[in-house]
């Protein structure tokens, strides 16, 4: 199967899962208000897409996380594969700081709101600040967040400077930051035309960073520290491996 055909096959699987599993899940949530009815079919859809595409993941560092502690996970952003991978393999019901444009899609809109995602408009500073405050309220209620602090997918595979929104969010909510390195998804599905090559990517969960020693004046130091930690695990693992067995999330025990 060509990389182009494989890429479109994965996108099609995810779109089909959104329609077949997403709509009933949202309807069920409307009545029972339990986010797990959204997360479980979402994870199933993520796994099916990876299985079709031959995308396999390994993960290490989950043992560093306290099971009842709320965290803000700050990760690098190499590919469209990143969000479903973290949602699947971190094994936590997490929300996202996401571009406001995603809230315009009919099925996405209620689902994103109901699991606690916060829209962010980076072109409007006041709106972005309000989004951070909204997200902080959600975090204080116990919902962790995943934030891709580069702001967009890397165009060249390199780690770019981190925007400060995630770090202001951590300060506002008073919860630790967990740097996460995603290594290998750029080689499988880089930014650009939809193409996917089968392979293995590695997820490294680093030690949580205590944010209580930082303040708004030193938030840049916190961002730089987090960037250095993420960078430390980039390039340490095999990037692209053709012909590997398809992944099974039950085999990734951290």
BAMI-146735 format. One line per field, with one value per residue: residue number from 1; y negated, z negated, x negated of N, C-alpha, C in turn; residue in one letter. Coordinates in pm, whole numbers, plus 50000, padded with zeros to 5 digits. Example, Ala and Ser with C-alpha at 12.3 -4.5 7.8 and 13.67 -1.06 7.14 Angstrom:
REM residues 2
k <- 1,2
nc2 <- 50569,50225
nc3 <- 49220,49292
nc1 <- 48681,48715
cac2 <- 50450,50106
cac3 <- 49220,49286
cac1 <- 48770,48633
cc2 <- 50330,49997
cc3 <- 49220,49213
cc1 <- 48680,48710
r <- A,S
END
This chain:
REM residues 254
k <- 1,2,3,4,5,6,7,8,9,10,11,12,13,14,15,16,17,18,19,20,21,22,23,24,25,26,27,28,29,30,31,32,33,34,35,36,37,38,39,40,41,42,43,44,45,46,47,48,49,50,51,52,53,54,55,56,57,58,59,60,61,62,63,64,65,66,67,68,69,70,71,72,73,74,75,76,77,78,79,80,81,82,83,84,85,86,87,88,89,90,91,92,93,94,95,96,97,98,99,100,101,102,103,104,105,106,107,108,109,110,111,112,113,114,115,116,117,118,119,120,121,122,123,124,125,126,127,128,129,130,131,132,133,134,135,136,137,138,139,140,141,142,143,144,145,146,147,148,149,150,151,152,153,154,155,156,157,158,159,160,161,162,163,164,165,166,167,168,169,170,171,172,173,174,175,176,177,178,179,180,181,182,183,184,185,186,187,188,189,190,191,192,193,194,195,196,197,198,199,200,201,202,203,204,205,206,207,208,209,210,211,212,213,214,215,216,217,218,219,220,221,222,223,224,225,226,227,228,229,230,231,232,233,234,235,236,237,238,239,240,241,242,243,244,245,246,247,248,249,250,251,252,253,254
nc2 <- 50119,49780,49483,49260,49373,49525,49324,49185,49392,49423,49171,49192,49406,49289,49080,49227,49363,49146,49075,49315,49407,49173,49004,49163,49185,48920,48871,49054,48951,48714,48793,48940,48810,48888,48870,49087,49232,49100,49098,49372,49490,49314,49376,49634,49580,49439,49643,49827,49676,49656,49925,49985,49817,49911,49797,49792,49778,49716,49668,49499,49425,49388,49470,49263,49097,48989,49163,49021,48755,48445,48333,48115,48194,48131,48140,48205,48145,48336,48450,48538,48771,48748,48648,48850,49059,48986,48960,49222,49376,49254,49314,49170,48962,48695,48344,48092,47800,47639,47532,47274,47313,47583,47615,47553,47763,47973,48228,48240,48010,48024,48250,48176,47964,48098,48276,48103,47948,47650,47370,47192,46881,46771,46542,46339,46177,46115,46292,46530,46524,46541,46797,46949,46900,47019,47284,47331,47335,47572,47755,47731,47864,48120,48225,48318,48174,48185,48019,47881,47711,47585,47482,47550,47815,47934,47818,47932,48140,48068,47951,47667,47326,47293,47183,46968,47015,47266,47275,47053,47146,47366,47233,47079,47277,47423,47678,47956,47961,48194,48282,48419,48624,48685,48900,48974,48974,48778,48879,49079,48954,48670,48308,48171,48299,48564,48845,49162,49358,49684,49756,49715,49516,49338,49263,49058,49009,48763,48667,48505,48148,47914,47634,47440,47289,47097,46793,46545,46368,46526,46717,46767,46897,47140,47238,47269,47457,47677,47716,47795,48037,48190,48189,48345,48613,48652,48803,49030,49278,49540,49418,49472,49769,50017,50250,50355,50531,50460,50219,50279,50148,50270,50389,50205,50132,49934
nc3 <- 50000,50088,49944,49960,50005,49774,49580,49638,49590,49313,49224,49325,49174,48919,48962,49019,48777,48616,48705,48677,48416,48267,48275,48145,47894,47802,47780,47580,47372,47327,47176,46954,46866,46829,46890,46979,47165,47393,47414,47430,47681,47845,47798,47897,48170,48225,48191,48390,48621,48604,48628,48889,49027,48964,48760,48483,48131,47859,47507,47227,46879,46749,46490,46337,46279,46052,45966,45890,45920,46084,46396,46627,46940,47144,47467,47752,48102,48367,48564,48710,48584,48319,48120,48105,48024,47769,47628,47630,47520,47284,47105,46965,46897,47075,47154,47414,47512,47782,48128,48211,48443,48466,48318,48480,48619,48649,48503,48357,48195,47960,47837,47780,47600,47395,47287,47173,47320,47423,47630,47819,47928,48091,48227,48099,47821,47577,47590,47586,47330,47177,47250,47129,46862,46846,46901,46676,46470,46535,46502,46227,46137,46173,46425,46642,46885,47226,47398,47689,47706,47898,48075,48332,48577,48628,48905,49000,48847,48633,48290,48195,48057,47749,47687,47438,47322,47210,46982,46832,46781,46616,46394,46318,46252,46066,46082,46149,46432,46690,46894,47221,47460,47798,48033,48354,48498,48690,48902,48985,49051,49170,49167,49425,49749,49716,49607,49501,49353,49242,48914,48608,48324,48038,47709,47448,47114,46896,46574,46349,46332,46082,46047,45861,45780,45963,46126,46291,46391,46428,46604,46855,46806,46707,46936,47104,46963,46977,47253,47292,47156,47307,47550,47480,47513,47779,48091,47991,48050,48278,48586,48824,48911,49129,49205,48954,48686,48618,48382,48043,47787,47540,47495,47421,47153,47029
nc1 <- 49915,49940,49787,49951,50208,50230,50230,50470,50645,50628,50723,50980,51081,51079,51264,51494,51527,51581,51835,51984,51933,51903,52137,52349,52220,52211,52483,52552,52397,52532,52745,52645,52418,52149,51816,51665,51807,51757,51478,51401,51502,51362,51093,51094,51139,50901,50710,50790,50735,50453,50391,50474,50301,50048,49903,49705,49646,49424,49393,49259,49214,49458,49484,49395,49600,49850,50141,50375,50321,50363,50244,50073,49992,49726,49631,49418,49491,49525,49684,50007,50064,50006,50195,50409,50240,50137,50375,50456,50237,50145,50337,50527,50810,50818,50819,50792,50610,50721,50724,50949,51091,51157,51383,51588,51689,51971,52007,51771,51787,51981,51867,51599,51641,51779,51594,51428,51246,51073,51118,50874,50761,50507,50456,50574,50506,50643,50858,50718,50607,50838,50919,50719,50779,51031,50960,50801,50989,51119,50911,50867,51087,51017,50960,50713,50484,50371,50122,49992,49729,49574,49749,49822,49791,49460,49272,49043,48947,48793,48770,48941,48950,49135,49461,49609,49857,49940,49789,49858,50112,50059,49949,50169,50355,50218,50094,49870,49644,49600,49350,49353,49211,49245,49132,49066,49308,49309,49158,49326,49573,49553,49598,49796,49894,50134,49995,49878,49634,49564,49443,49252,49299,49180,49281,49195,49243,49170,49023,49249,49276,49240,49435,49465,49252,49220,49327,49541,49344,49121,49195,49097,48855,48949,49075,48853,48701,48875,48874,48606,48605,48789,48650,48430,48491,48532,48462,48343,48435,48536,48644,48807,48959,49012,49271,49339,49507,49849,49971,50076,50254,50270,50033,49848,49703,49573
cac2 <- 50000,49659,49395,49175,49454,49561,49205,49159,49501,49392,49058,49241,49484,49196,49010,49323,49385,49025,49080,49437,49417,49043,48954,49233,49154,48788,48885,49122,48857,48614,48848,48990,48712,48954,48851,49211,49281,49034,49136,49512,49509,49234,49456,49744,49525,49411,49771,49882,49601,49698,50063,49978,49747,49972,49707,49860,49687,49761,49558,49520,49317,49376,49496,49138,49021,49033,49193,48926,48618,48381,48278,48057,48260,48044,48228,48155,48177,48377,48513,48562,48893,48721,48635,48981,49144,48951,48993,49367,49440,49197,49384,49073,48887,48563,48243,48027,47663,47663,47418,47244,47359,47719,47609,47521,47886,48007,48336,48203,47901,48066,48344,48103,47891,48187,48336,47995,47878,47505,47313,47085,46794,46713,46413,46244,46195,46116,46418,46638,46517,46592,46942,47004,46895,47122,47413,47345,47378,47713,47830,47733,47961,48253,48270,48285,48121,48202,47895,47881,47573,47523,47411,47618,47925,47893,47835,47991,48244,48013,47889,47522,47259,47321,47068,46965,47036,47385,47251,46968,47233,47443,47141,47040,47392,47474,47820,47979,47985,48316,48278,48545,48624,48776,48915,49068,48957,48692,48964,49158,48871,48530,48203,48162,48390,48677,48966,49233,49473,49763,49745,49710,49391,49358,49159,49052,48927,48719,48636,48382,48025,47835,47496,47346,47204,47002,46693,46490,46303,46627,46823,46798,46997,47265,47283,47313,47583,47781,47742,47871,48174,48256,48206,48444,48749,48655,48862,49142,49402,49569,49327,49534,49912,50068,50390,50400,50574,50350,50196,50316,50067,50352,50437,50093,50124,49831
cac3 <- 50000,50094,49827,49979,49984,49633,49505,49656,49525,49170,49209,49350,49057,48811,48997,49005,48633,48563,48738,48628,48271,48202,48258,48034,47767,47760,47738,47450,47273,47300,47075,46831,46827,46789,47003,47027,47283,47507,47425,47468,47828,47908,47793,47992,48303,48238,48207,48522,48719,48597,48678,49035,49081,48927,48667,48356,48031,47729,47410,47099,46781,46687,46347,46270,46256,45943,46030,45857,45941,46211,46459,46761,47021,47249,47561,47885,48199,48492,48663,48676,48504,48179,48029,48074,47954,47627,47570,47615,47444,47150,47023,46880,46966,47082,47244,47497,47561,47926,48211,48208,48567,48451,48254,48581,48676,48573,48404,48270,48104,47828,47777,47723,47481,47288,47216,47106,47403,47427,47758,47803,48045,48073,48294,48011,47692,47470,47600,47544,47184,47126,47271,47025,46736,46855,46887,46537,46391,46566,46439,46082,46111,46184,46564,46695,47021,47316,47472,47781,47682,48018,48138,48456,48609,48679,49051,49039,48755,48518,48182,48207,47929,47689,47648,47291,47272,47126,46857,46756,46738,46502,46280,46278,46194,45955,46096,46214,46575,46728,47031,47294,47589,47903,48122,48464,48577,48806,49012,49033,49110,49153,49212,49571,49807,49629,49637,49380,49365,49118,48833,48462,48255,47894,47620,47320,47010,46806,46436,46335,46295,45984,46098,45751,45761,46072,46125,46428,46436,46462,46683,46967,46759,46700,47074,47158,46895,47036,47388,47282,47115,47425,47648,47433,47555,47924,48169,47922,48084,48420,48638,48916,48925,49220,49194,48816,48645,48580,48238,47956,47667,47418,47481,47382,47009,46971
cac1 <- 50000,49860,49798,50069,50327,50235,50269,50612,50718,50636,50814,51116,51122,51112,51388,51603,51547,51644,51976,52049,51919,51910,52274,52416,52154,52257,52623,52551,52344,52635,52836,52581,52315,52025,51723,51606,51879,51694,51338,51380,51508,51257,50970,51110,51116,50758,50640,50822,50660,50313,50381,50483,50184,49920,49834,49683,49589,49376,49402,49190,49225,49590,49472,49361,49723,49936,50271,50482,50275,50394,50126,50078,49891,49676,49562,49384,49597,49462,49771,50147,50072,49970,50309,50467,50143,50134,50505,50462,50132,50128,50436,50597,50915,50756,50873,50691,50619,50726,50756,51092,51155,51208,51514,51688,51743,52092,51990,51660,51819,52028,51774,51486,51687,51823,51481,51354,51148,51087,51072,50776,50744,50374,50449,50641,50440,50741,50933,50628,50597,50965,50915,50632,50854,51134,50893,50755,51104,51143,50802,50890,51193,50960,50938,50582,50479,50257,50098,49879,49689,49516,49858,49860,49699,49329,49261,48914,48908,48720,48847,48938,48977,49265,49543,49617,49992,49948,49719,49949,50220,50010,49938,50305,50424,50138,50068,49740,49630,49528,49300,49369,49142,49293,49017,49084,49429,49280,49115,49440,49679,49511,49688,49801,49993,50167,49921,49840,49546,49568,49322,49263,49264,49159,49333,49124,49306,49063,49062,49328,49205,49313,49446,49488,49134,49221,49433,49554,49222,49021,49260,49008,48758,49023,49092,48724,48668,48959,48824,48482,48639,48847,48542,48333,48529,48554,48355,48280,48504,48551,48744,48902,48934,49112,49310,49352,49639,49936,49968,50187,50231,50262,49897,49761,49722,49487
cc2 <- 49876,49573,49306,49252,49492,49442,49177,49270,49473,49277,49103,49324,49392,49120,49103,49350,49265,49029,49197,49446,49284,48996,49028,49201,49018,48793,48951,49029,48755,48662,48886,48902,48777,48946,48981,49265,49210,49085,49279,49535,49427,49312,49574,49696,49494,49539,49833,49810,49641,49838,50065,49919,49811,49882,49775,49764,49766,49641,49596,49400,49304,49395,49370,49057,49079,49052,49092,48780,48568,48314,48202,48116,48167,48127,48152,48207,48206,48413,48513,48686,48865,48720,48770,49072,49113,48983,49143,49420,49377,49255,49291,49003,48740,48473,48178,47877,47673,47535,47397,47297,47498,47721,47577,47646,47936,48115,48303,48107,47949,48161,48275,48027,47986,48258,48229,47925,47728,47452,47201,47013,46720,46578,46303,46266,46204,46245,46535,46641,46574,46744,47010,47005,47001,47260,47437,47388,47525,47800,47841,47831,48105,48305,48224,48239,48171,48073,47914,47738,47509,47446,47476,47730,47871,47915,47911,48100,48195,47956,47739,47456,47284,47190,47080,46997,47153,47360,47152,47050,47312,47356,47106,47154,47451,47624,47841,47993,48116,48300,48416,48530,48729,48782,49019,49048,48865,48777,49046,49071,48723,48433,48191,48252,48512,48802,49031,49353,49553,49752,49741,49574,49421,49237,49168,48957,48892,48693,48508,48265,47945,47689,47394,47254,47100,46903,46634,46423,46404,46740,46861,46903,47135,47324,47338,47444,47699,47817,47825,48016,48251,48286,48321,48585,48758,48718,48981,49277,49418,49489,49397,49680,49970,50214,50441,50450,50455,50341,50246,50242,50148,50402,50327,50066,50022,49890
cc3 <- 50000,49971,49838,49951,49838,49547,49515,49595,49376,49144,49229,49232,48943,48838,48978,48858,48569,48587,48670,48475,48201,48175,48147,47898,47713,47712,47601,47340,47232,47187,46946,46782,46770,46906,47058,47149,47409,47526,47474,47618,47902,47909,47888,48135,48327,48268,48344,48632,48721,48655,48832,49094,49051,48837,48530,48260,47913,47636,47284,47009,46715,46536,46268,46231,46139,45999,46002,45878,46078,46267,46586,46839,47137,47342,47685,47985,48335,48601,48616,48588,48354,48084,48002,47998,47804,47559,47542,47512,47308,47052,46924,46964,46965,47180,47319,47503,47713,48001,48217,48331,48553,48389,48355,48642,48589,48467,48307,48159,47968,47760,47711,47597,47366,47218,47158,47188,47406,47560,47733,47936,48028,48141,48208,47869,47578,47470,47554,47393,47120,47142,47164,46891,46733,46836,46744,46446,46412,46500,46289,46043,46133,46323,46611,46839,47094,47396,47561,47789,47798,48095,48265,48480,48665,48830,49094,48944,48632,48414,48189,48072,47881,47653,47500,47235,47177,46988,46769,46702,46614,46376,46226,46205,46076,45962,46169,46365,46595,46872,47095,47429,47680,48010,48230,48547,48697,48926,49068,49106,49090,49200,49363,49625,49718,49680,49505,49415,49236,49042,48686,48410,48106,47817,47488,47226,46909,46665,46432,46286,46200,46030,45986,45726,45871,46056,46266,46481,46481,46546,46805,46929,46751,46840,47131,47093,46956,47176,47383,47244,47233,47527,47610,47480,47704,47994,48104,47963,48235,48476,48724,48937,49010,49186,49054,48791,48601,48430,48170,47826,47540,47394,47436,47234,46945,46928
cc1 <- 49912,49884,49922,50197,50342,50280,50418,50697,50735,50733,50958,51168,51161,51242,51508,51633,51616,51795,52047,52045,51943,52051,52349,52355,52200,52401,52632,52501,52450,52727,52766,52466,52190,51926,51664,51679,51830,51551,51319,51394,51403,51126,50977,51085,50970,50681,50665,50745,50513,50295,50384,50356,50050,49837,49825,49613,49534,49383,49326,49214,49360,49583,49436,49484,49801,50077,50381,50444,50318,50269,50163,49961,49853,49588,49519,49487,49536,49561,49916,50163,50058,50089,50375,50371,50141,50266,50515,50363,50103,50229,50505,50702,50875,50829,50757,50717,50613,50761,50907,51165,51215,51348,51625,51751,51857,52074,51879,51705,51870,51931,51657,51526,51716,51708,51389,51250,51177,51037,50972,50759,50612,50360,50510,50590,50542,50822,50847,50614,50724,50973,50831,50706,50963,51072,50847,50869,51133,51037,50824,51000,51145,50936,50800,50590,50356,50243,49975,49828,49615,49622,49908,49761,49567,49323,49137,48865,48835,48816,48830,48970,49120,49336,49577,49755,50004,49890,49796,50067,50179,49999,50076,50375,50348,50111,49934,49753,49555,49480,49312,49298,49204,49186,49048,49208,49409,49239,49230,49542,49644,49619,49681,49910,50014,50097,49880,49752,49553,49437,49353,49220,49253,49210,49257,49197,49199,49116,49145,49242,49293,49315,49457,49369,49123,49336,49442,49428,49116,49079,49175,48903,48823,49041,48962,48679,48746,48912,48697,48509,48697,48738,48449,48365,48559,48434,48288,48336,48514,48667,48849,48865,49045,49143,49322,49493,49720,49945,50093,50166,50220,50121,49802,49781,49631,49358
r <- X,X,X,X,X,X,X,X,X,X,X,X,X,X,X,X,X,X,X,X,X,X,X,X,X,X,X,X,X,X,X,X,X,X,X,X,X,X,X,X,X,X,X,X,X,X,X,X,X,X,X,X,X,X,X,X,X,X,X,X,X,X,X,X,X,X,X,X,X,X,X,X,X,X,X,X,X,X,X,X,X,X,X,X,X,X,X,X,X,X,X,X,X,X,X,X,X,X,X,X,X,X,X,X,X,X,X,X,X,X,X,X,X,X,X,X,X,X,X,X,X,X,X,X,X,X,X,X,X,X,X,X,X,X,X,X,X,X,X,X,X,X,X,X,X,X,X,X,X,X,X,X,X,X,X,X,X,X,X,X,X,X,X,X,X,X,X,X,X,X,X,X,X,X,X,X,X,X,X,X,X,X,X,X,X,X,X,X,X,X,X,X,X,X,X,X,X,X,X,X,X,X,X,X,X,X,X,X,X,X,X,X,X,X,X,X,X,X,X,X,X,X,X,X,X,X,X,X,X,X,X,X,X,X,X,X,X,X,X,X,X,X,X,X,X,X,X,X,X,X,X,X,X,X
END
